[in-house]
Structures are given as C-alpha cells and as structure tokens.
Amino acid sequence: MEPSSGWKAKLELGYVARETRTVLAHRSRRGPLAVQRAFYPEGAVCHSYILHPPGGVVGGDELLINVSVDKDAQALLTTPGATKFYRSLGDKAHQVQRFTIAENACLEWLPQETIFFPGANAGLSTQIQLHALSRYIGWEVHCLGRPTNNERFESGQVLFSTDITRDDKPLYKERLFINGLGDLDALAGLNGYPVTATLIALPATDEVLQLVRQHCQNFTEQHKADGFAGATLLNDVLVVRYLGNSTELAHRLFRNIWLSIRPFVNGLDAVSPRIWST
C-alpha cells in the first residue's frame, strides 16, 4: 500500500474502563483525521465522533484508523457526515480500519455512508480482532456513483474487504470487487443497485436472527421498489445485507435493527448518538 502522493492520515484511539464509565485514555493523530471530545448520553458507554476535515478522499490518500477497546470497556464510534471518494487520475486511495476488542469489551462502529464518485479508485479494509468474550456491532453503507444526480459508477474500481478473527483464528472473511458498470449491473455483482450495505453483530443467537429477519421482511414489503434486505447467522456472527437505491433507507433499516438487537448483543438498551438528531 504505497500511494505516490496524497494525504497520509492516521488516528489511534484507546478506550479503557474506569470505575463508572469508559474513557478515551489514548489518542494520537497524524494528518487530517481527528476525534471530538467524548460524549456520555447513556452514562458508562463512551461515544466518539471521528472527523475527516477535508470532507473528501482523492487518489493517493491513505487513511488509517486504529481503535483498541480494553477489557470491560464499551465504546461507540460514528461520523458526522458521509465520506466521499472522488474521481482518481490514477493513484489508488486507501482507508483501513483496525479494531481490537478485548475480554468483556464492546465496540460499536456506526458511521455515515461512504460515497464513491464515478472514476474513483479505492480500497476499503476493515480488520476486527476479537477476544472470545468480546462483542461487536458495526455497519458500513456504500453508495457507488451519485444516484441523486443520475450519475452511475460507469468507471472506476473499488475493493471492499472485511476480516474478523477471534483469538487469532479466522472467523469471517469477505471480499467484494466492483470494476465499473460490468460488476455494478451483473447479477453476481450489485444487480444494478448503487447502494450496498452490511451490518455485522456478534455474538448473536437464533432469537436475534429471527428478530432481524422480521425487520428485513417488513422493510422489503414496504420498500419493494427501492431494494431488499436479508439476514443470516454464521455460527454466532449475524450478517445483515441491504441492496437498493437509498443510503437513507439503508440507515433507517440498520438503526431500527440496532435498536432491537443491542440489548441481546451487549446487554444495554440502545441510546442513539446525539449527532444523529442534528
């Protein structure tokens, strides 16, 4: 991963459990990545907002986010706005998220969408390292092209990858490569839909799966013209997928699912980040 030019940005966050709440005990940054002060809308859980002040990513940029959540700590991360990958003149842009979650710790990664302009050349990688007793809920919502402007992802390429390990053993691995309209329109690709989104939560049970499938069924029946959703359980890894035309609908579905399953996954009722209401 050696882009020839562009921003080289890195953000490291370390969360530690204190007597009454989780604190952001370590932070370091380089380049245009930052984190706002911690928020505590629900008491013990530390809510953080990750910022990328330039607002967009161009070819050659490299964004690296490292997050560690120590034993018994609980952190929720989100972003205040969409991340945008602009058209590249040749160089590839990279964004890598590395999450390390310790024993009895929980991380929730709930960002806004990522938009890939036509002609973007990008790689997005999410790497999650779990302890046998750690918990995770996270989603990613990606929009290829700008459907609101009638701009399709006619050229460019994006590689999405997700790797989850538990106690250093592979648990879940996924790759999706989109190279222009051929993959966007292919039945084995995105079937013509510009928005693809995935929610992952663990540990999950059959009870959680049935609850989520009901959400997906209700959603698909209500929004048949705008996409569809489904869920599966791989051992104790819940995977929910949305494929459709709207990032707004993807977020609405995932937030409703999150409200329902959070008590089962980490034992707490869901309290939405304040920024979602602004």
TAVENJO-V659938 format. One record per residue. N is the residue number from 1. BURIAL is 1 if it has 24 or more other ideal C-beta (glycine too) atoms within 12 Angstrom, else 0. D_FIRST is the distance of its C-alpha to the first C-alpha in Angstrom with 1 decimal. Layout:
n = [N;N]
burial = [BURIAL;BURIAL]
d_first = [D_FIRST;D_FIRST]
This chain:
n = [1;2;3;4;5;6;7;8;9;10;11;12;13;14;15;16;17;18;19;20;21;22;23;24;25;26;27;28;29;30;31;32;33;34;35;36;37;38;39;40;41;42;43;44;45;46;47;48;49;50;51;52;53;54;55;56;57;58;59;60;61;62;63;64;65;66;67;68;69;70;71;72;73;74;75;76;77;78;79;80;81;82;83;84;85;86;87;88;89;90;91;92;93;94;95;96;97;98;99;100;101;102;103;104;105;106;107;108;109;110;111;112;113;114;115;116;117;118;119;120;121;122;123;124;125;126;127;128;129;130;131;132;133;134;135;136;137;138;139;140;141;142;143;144;145;146;147;148;149;150;151;152;153;154;155;156;157;158;159;160;161;162;163;164;165;166;167;168;169;170;171;172;173;174;175;176;177;178;179;180;181;182;183;184;185;186;187;188;189;190;191;192;193;194;195;196;197;198;199;200;201;202;203;204;205;206;207;208;209;210;211;212;213;214;215;216;217;218;219;220;221;222;223;224;225;226;227;228;229;230;231;232;233;234;235;236;237;238;239;240;241;242;243;244;245;246;247;248;249;250;251;252;253;254;255;256;257;258;259;260;261;262;263;264;265;266;267;268;269;270;271;272;273;274;275;276;277;278]
burial = [0;0;1;0;0;1;1;0;1;1;1;1;1;1;1;1;1;0;0;0;1;1;1;1;0;0;1;0;0;0;0;1;1;1;1;1;0;1;1;0;1;0;0;1;1;1;1;1;1;1;1;1;0;0;0;1;1;1;1;1;1;1;1;1;1;1;1;1;1;1;0;1;1;1;1;1;1;1;1;0;0;1;1;1;1;1;1;1;0;0;1;1;1;1;1;1;1;1;1;1;1;1;0;0;1;1;1;1;1;1;1;1;1;1;1;1;1;1;1;1;1;1;1;1;1;1;1;1;1;1;1;0;0;1;1;1;1;1;1;1;1;1;1;1;1;1;1;0;0;0;0;1;1;1;1;1;1;1;1;1;1;1;1;1;1;1;0;0;0;0;1;1;0;1;0;1;0;1;0;1;0;0;1;1;0;0;0;0;0;1;0;0;1;1;1;1;1;1;1;1;1;1;1;1;0;0;0;1;1;0;1;1;1;0;1;1;0;0;1;1;0;0;1;0;0;1;1;1;1;1;1;1;1;0;0;1;1;1;1;1;1;1;1;1;1;1;1;1;1;1;1;1;1;1;1;1;1;1;1;1;1;1;0;1;1;1;0;0;0;1;1;1;1;0;0;1;0;0]
d_first = [0.0;3.8;6.3;9.6;11.7;12.6;13.3;11.3;13.4;14.1;17.2;18.8;22.0;24.5;27.6;30.8;34.1;37.1;40.8;40.9;37.4;33.6;32.3;29.0;29.4;26.1;23.8;21.5;19.4;17.4;17.3;18.6;18.7;22.0;24.5;28.1;30.9;31.6;34.1;36.6;38.3;39.1;39.8;37.7;34.4;32.0;30.7;27.7;26.4;22.8;22.7;20.3;22.9;21.4;21.9;19.3;15.6;14.9;12.4;9.8;10.6;8.6;11.2;11.4;14.9;16.3;19.9;22.4;25.9;28.4;31.5;33.8;31.7;31.3;28.8;28.3;25.5;25.5;24.6;27.3;26.1;23.8;20.2;19.8;17.0;18.6;18.8;16.0;17.2;14.3;10.9;9.0;9.3;7.9;10.5;10.5;14.1;15.2;19.0;21.2;24.8;27.6;31.2;33.2;30.6;29.5;26.6;26.9;24.0;25.7;23.8;25.0;23.6;20.4;21.4;19.5;21.4;22.1;19.6;16.6;13.2;11.4;9.8;11.7;11.7;14.8;15.4;19.0;20.8;24.5;27.7;30.5;32.4;29.7;29.6;27.1;27.6;24.8;24.3;21.9;23.5;21.7;23.5;22.5;24.4;27.1;30.2;32.4;32.1;32.4;29.0;27.4;23.8;25.1;21.8;18.1;15.9;14.5;13.1;14.6;14.4;16.6;17.2;20.3;21.8;25.2;26.2;23.1;24.3;22.5;24.5;22.7;19.8;19.2;17.1;18.1;16.9;18.8;19.1;21.8;25.5;25.7;23.7;25.1;28.6;28.5;30.6;27.9;25.4;26.5;30.1;30.0;29.3;26.8;26.3;24.9;25.0;24.8;26.5;26.2;28.8;29.9;32.3;34.3;37.6;39.6;41.4;38.2;37.2;40.6;40.5;37.2;38.4;41.4;39.2;37.3;40.6;42.2;39.2;39.1;42.9;42.8;39.9;40.4;39.6;36.4;34.5;34.8;33.5;33.8;33.1;32.9;32.9;30.9;32.7;32.5;29.4;30.5;28.4;29.7;28.6;29.6;29.4;31.2;31.6;31.5;29.0;32.2;33.7;30.6;30.7;34.4;34.3;31.6;33.4;36.7;35.2;33.7;37.2;38.8;36.6;35.6;38.9;38.4;34.8;35.1;38.9;38.9;40.1;37.5;37.6;35.5;33.5;35.7;33.2;33.6;37.2;36.5]
